[in-house]
Amino acid sequence: MNYKFFTKKKTGTPQSQPIPGREAEMIQGRSGGFMFDAGIWQMLRRCLLVGTAQSTYYAGKRELTEDFVEVLKQAIALNPRRVAEEILYASDGRAINNSAPILALVLLSMGEAPEAKKAFMEIFPQVVRTGSHFYEWLSYTKSLRGFGKVVREAGKNWLSREDVKGLAYQLLKYQQRQGFTNRDALRLFHVKPPTEDHRQLFEWVVKGWEEMPVEIPSQAIAQIWWYEWLKRNPTKTHEAITQGRLTHEMAAPVGKMDKAAWQLLFSEMPIGAMLRNLGSLTELGVLHSSESANLLRVEAVLNNKEHLRKGRIHPIDVLKALKTYQSGGKLGRSQKTWNPVPRIVDILEKAVELSFDVVEPTNKVFMHAVDVSGSMGGMVADMGLTCCEIATTMALVTAKAEKNYMIRGFATDFRDLGITAKDSFGSAVRKASNQNFGGTDASVAYDWMIKNKFKADVVCFWTDSESWAGYKHPSQALAKYRLHVNPDVKAVYVTLTPYQITLVDPKDPLSWDLGGFDPGIPRIIQMLATGEL
């Protein structure tokens, strides 16, 4: 018997305890493990990008949203201008949807400092872009603060914008949402028409057209004229769609829809609507293996990087579309079923990759450690996807851009997932999901790399950061890896949940924490690898 076990210098601390001497920098996660405090700005970005409207493995959506609102209030009090910049960053196609930025916009309008209200007014039209956004903002505003001066000014400006044709499109496409109608909005904000075109548009909103004008009153409201004409002539749907350039939201409720009508809509269908309606179009026969011209259009739209960016199509939306389409209608809200067209599956696979921002190979060696523990099995927002599935997709995108890489999964061990860059996103997601279980210990990735002398230039973790099961902290394991294998290795932790924790030691200049499902993360990782950032 001896006490060497006690007198021997410790090289690690159980993750259930804070690192001695670093207690003030660490907080206890919901899993019971201790991680570093990510700070309010990193927390804010995560909440904006990921959203908090869906419960995670460790927390309910109300608890997460209460944390989000509290962080927002602190950040607005500190620097409302920076909050506005974060809202814009997330809203510009980087958040999985626009709901969290819209909620944050409402909180920004409630800031006490004049700078907060000024920042709110400046970014409002860039965040509230559609009628759907507008009514979501109205709903949150009514519940949280009421309609004071700054809100009335923002609403009035949105409804009296100079682009009357664009406004007419939004008011026709979204005639009511969130318990509000267009008429409610005009009356609420006491909007006076600044031009004759506005007057005619507002008159239609408030009174409708009991009698159709014989001729189109103005090109600004031509689409409304054709919508009203279709209501009175539902058998002439094809003509109304062609002449009025009506969307399916406008034509379907009032016209007689058949395959030919959907074919006309498809020919002009915007990228977002196309992505959402691939299953329906297949069920109708518009998309079929024999319809080569239509398949060419799907490819031209969805496999065009510029179209994806301009349409603010988030990669996770494409992944969701891929998963839903492959299911033939078994997943998602659709009541329809269809036989997936193989070429469309291939197009969606490529679209997932194109929707992320990557550069040419860096020739660096990457280790991708995907969190496949049980806590990653929860669904993310209304995506119909688990955290593990999204993590695997983002890791695979980054790997596909490189030549030297390995993808493994960690829980309480470091598992071979059998995933390579040759995998489709569908097959990679299935492989990871099949091993989605166990506790969480991020340090096992470093242990495996030390044991196998795997010399990585960059180690990328895709995780919820709730690491709790190990006998040493990941930052301590990283220090050991640097001592034994590569002293210059860089570590990137991509946190995929809206928690205020991080596995990054704030004193480590070669470790970074990136938040959320930002499409630009793969490129950022490449730039960190080469020292461009």
HELIX and SHEET records of a PDB file:
HELIX    1   1 LYS A    4  THR A    7  1                                   4    
HELIX    2   2 GLU A   23  GLU A   25  5                                   3    
HELIX    3   3 ILE A   40  VAL A   50  1                                  11    
HELIX    4   4 LYS A   61  LEU A   78  1                                  18    
HELIX    5   5 PRO A   80  SER A   91  1                                  12    
HELIX    6   6 SER A   99  SER A  109  1                                  11    
HELIX    7   7 PRO A  114  VAL A  127  1                                  14    
HELIX    8   8 GLY A  131  LEU A  144  1                                  14    
HELIX    9   9 LYS A  149  LEU A  159  1                                  11    
HELIX   10  10 VAL A  164  LYS A  173  1                                  10    
HELIX   11  11 ASN A  182  PHE A  189  1                                   8    
HELIX   12  12 GLU A  196  LYS A  207  1                                  12    
HELIX   13  13 GLN A  219  ILE A  221  5                                   3    
HELIX   14  14 ALA A  222  ARG A  232  1                                  11    
HELIX   15  15 PRO A  234  LYS A  236  5                                   3    
HELIX   16  16 THR A  237  GLY A  244  1                                   8    
HELIX   17  17 HIS A  248  ALA A  251  1                                   4    
HELIX   18  18 LYS A  259  GLU A  268  1                                  10    
HELIX   19  19 ILE A  271  ARG A  276  1                                   6    
HELIX   20  20 LEU A  278  LEU A  284  1                                   7    
HELIX   21  21 SER A  292  LEU A  302  1                                  11    
HELIX   22  22 LYS A  305  LYS A  310  1                                   6    
HELIX   23  23 PRO A  315  SER A  327  1                                  13    
HELIX   24  24 PRO A  342  SER A  355  1                                  14    
HELIX   25  25 GLY A  374  GLY A  377  5                                   4    
HELIX   26  26 CYS A  387  LYS A  400  1                                  14    
HELIX   27  27 PHE A  425  SER A  433  1                                   9    
HELIX   28  28 SER A  443  LYS A  451  1                                   9    
HELIX   29  29 PRO A  474  HIS A  484  1                                  11    
HELIX   30  30 ILE A  521  THR A  530  1                                  10    
SHEET    1   A 3 MET A  26  GLN A  28  0                                        
SHEET    2   A 3 PHE A  34  ASP A  37 -1                                        
SHEET    3   A 3 ILE A 501  THR A 502 -1                                        
SHEET    1   B 2 GLN A 176  ARG A 177  0                                        
SHEET    2   B 2 PHE A 180  THR A 181 -1                                        
SHEET    1   C 6 PHE A 414  ASP A 416  0                                        
SHEET    2   C 6 ASN A 404  PHE A 410 -1                                        
SHEET    3   C 6 VAL A 365  ASP A 371  1                                        
SHEET    4   C 6 VAL A 458  THR A 463  1                                        
SHEET    5   C 6 LYS A 490  THR A 495  1                                        
SHEET    6   C 6 SER A 511  GLY A 515  1                                        
END                                                                             
